[in-house]
Amino acid sequence: MEGKEEDVRLGANKYSERQPLGTSAQSKDYKEPPPAPLFEPGELQSWSFWRAGIAEFMATFLFLYITVLTVMGVKRSPNMCASVIQGPSWAFGGMIFALVYCTAGISGGHINPAVTFGLLLARKLSLTRAVFYMVMQCLGAICGAGVVKGFQPTPYDVLGGGANKVNHGYSKGDGLGAEIVGTFVLVYTVFSATDAKRSARDSHVPILAPLPIEFAVFLVHLATIPITGTGINPARSLGAAIIYNKERSWNDHWIFWVGPFIGAALAAVYHQIVIRAIPFKSKG
């Protein structure tokens, strides 16, 4: 604990609070970390690699378990119109806050293949780790939704099992657009909240990182639940679709993969090129 307090004290002294606006505010002492290697076979021999995958599995499992139960509970409500958006929005956002806080130090707290994909494009992790995370996230989501159905098989089928679909009155294009923009908001927030440059300058950033991510998830759900039920997480959509396994859960399923991956890619490009201007920084 003493060491951590010393780090915070030194960080506060090293980076003055009164910094000019714009690019000149960036500390000369900060060095951009090197990009992660595309393939890192040595990871497979490391316990931290497997532990991180297990953490992603467990986090996504818990995420699906709580959120699917919440969606089902809201659909049972006699006044569903008043609660359909706020209840699930708080459940999804709150669970992301708790799970990112718990797993960020182990796996990075992705809990979402779209987040992992965006960070892969930004070379924040290797392809080996990204694929492993995505597989574990999907398996965790399937198990989480499966446990809900195991506990409540009849209500699960009657209430839709939390499966995503484009709702009546909206086109597939509307659904795709909502998923692209919603995932962009989420992944852009993840990049900003976990930016190593900000972490170096502001010691409180790593502690507060789950909070803006939670609010991004919450606000995106408020906006897009009426359109698609809000996917923005391919693992979440896949887990519910596999366990529910009705035709209507598969008709629009491609939207909940294509949309989030496009949104994540756009967020990665925007943050790395426009916000951080990494390609334009001098190599010297």
Salt bridges, closest charged atoms under 4 A:
GLU6 OE2 - ARG9 NH2 2.42
GLU32 OE1 - ARG276 NH2 2.65
GLU32 OE1 - LYS281 NZ 3.48
GLU43 OE2 - ARG129 NE 2.98
ASP157 OD1 - LYS149 NZ 3.75
ASP157 OD1 - LYS246 NZ 3.62
ASP195 OD2 - HIS271 NE2 3.32
ASP195 OD1 - ARG276 NH1 2.81
ASP202 OD2 - ARG201 NE 3.71
ASP252 OD1 - LYS172 NZ 2.32
